[in-house]
Amino acid sequence: MNLTIENILLVGSLLLFISTIAGKTSYKYGVPVLILFLAIGMLAGTDGIGGIYFDNPKIAQFIGIISLNFILFSGGLDTSWPAVKPILREGIVLSTLGVLLTALSLGSFVWFLTDFTIYESMLLGSIVSSTDAAAVFSILRSKNIALKTNLRPTLELESGSNDPMAYVLTLAFLTLVMNQDAGIASIIPLFLQQMIFGAIAGFVFGKLSKNIINRLKLGFEGLYPVLVIALMFITFSVTDFIGGNGFLAIYICAVFLGNQDLIHKKTILKMYDGLAWLMQIVLFLTLGLLVFPSQVFPFIGTGLIISLFLIFIARPVSVLLSLAFFKMKFKRRLYISWVGLRGAVPIVFATYPLLAGIDKAHVIFNIVFFISVTSVLIQGTTLSVVAKWLNVALPDDEEKRISETDKLILNIPKSAMQEYKILPHFAAVGQQIVDLGFPKNTIIALIKRDGEYHMPNGGTTIEANDTLIVLSEAQEGLDNVNDWMNKQIQPQISS
């Protein structure tokens, strides 16, 4: 089926609907949602039951870049600087030296195994050298995997910051494939320019964005997320225009903003969380449509060997060497090695050789696709099991959830907090939060019930003897809550 203007919205919305519903139940059977999204795209494609013909790497690459902007920016906003600071050096080494070692070791193996030239082999190694932010963020946060010490921030920092290194290596070795006479030394200036300009631009745009967000009076709360989206794309495009790495810039910018007091910060964070999920779905659906399974099958044998080498040798060796000078238990290093998930990012990077028109572009794309699928299936489905096996998981998941809640509260730009006891005769008992008519500019951050803390949403029902932990931007908001509390006893008095 060919997509037309008349049916593209219908087809797109149906695919989104199916992906959303399927994603809700996928973890019941231990299947990562990202693989499910990819499978739905493949089923809807030319070789699937949908019969949608899509063979445009340029559009897929454009969608991929847009999606990665949102995914990396959202991951940066959710990164807590106090949690990341103690492991900053480890994260930086993993996202630079670790990626380089993975690319070189895997590239050398591909050169030995196949008829690829050395530069073509290194290109393939570079494309799959970074862990995928979308896969790591999605699986770690969806499964609420509670890890000891600083393992989780280390993994999230690495996955959020190592794509720029893989991107630079991909462009560098693609240049060498297209210009066989050029030497390795010729790509060093490109690497330094991309990384240095990207880092500087990220910090500069982060500070500028904070001032713009807090000083620009828009009048409508809903406009602030739109403003942040504009600032995100400006950061990426300007950095790319001056020769820096746009992916690195937006991640650094987002980490900076996520740890500052911003107007309507909670609204911005919630909006980006939803958009990141949307972009993950759209990205994997698009890549699923782009893939022709019949073209992948001939490379299953080669792809499986390369994938297993990456998972069990290249990734562990690169992690162990990168962390050799840091004090860290061996089991924790092994777990970091295992969380080397490849997902959509390598597939997006694999579109660059396709657009460049090099000889083995389709072979590289199909092998990279198979590596990504096997990585998420093998590693993504076993993260919890391996964490328990290596004894790096917290014994009490509730403790971790409370600490995550504390982190969330600290990130909310509110300056006043108070607890309110809901007595059995209050009118709020039995009502959902969305129906309470709760004062504006205040939020019910937590509910203490039977000695345990729960994070509520609009559908949470208030029960007798609940204690509401309320946050407000100013004391005036709490005064309004006090007035609201006084009204709760009026039905009892009138009766």
Buried (B, 14 or more C-beta within 10 A) or exposed (E): EEBEEEEEEEBEEEBBEBBBEBBEEBBEEEBBBBBBBBBBBBBBBBBBEBEBEBEBBEEBBBBBBBBBBBBBBBBBBBBBEEBBEEBEEBBBBBBBBBBBBBBBBBBBBBBEEBEBBBBBBBBBBBBBBBBBBBBBBBBBBBBEBBBBBBBBBBBBBBBBBBBBBBBBBBBBBBBBBEEEEBEEEEBEEBBEBBBBBBBBBBBBBBBBBBEBBBEEEEEEEEEBBEBBBEBBBBBBBBBBEBEBBBBBBBBBBBBBBBBBEBBBBBBBBEBBBEBBBBBBBBBBBBBBBBBBBEBBEEBBEBBBBBBBBBBEEBBBBBBBBBBEEEEBEEBBBBBBBBBBBBBBBBBBBBBBBBEEEBEBBBBBBBBBBBBBBBBBBBBBBEBBEBBEBBEBBBEEEEEBBBEBBEEBBEBBBBEBEBEBEBBEEBBBBEBBBEEBEBBEBBBBBBBBBEEEBBBBEEEBEBBBEBEBBBBBBEEEBBEBBEEBBEEBEEEEEEE
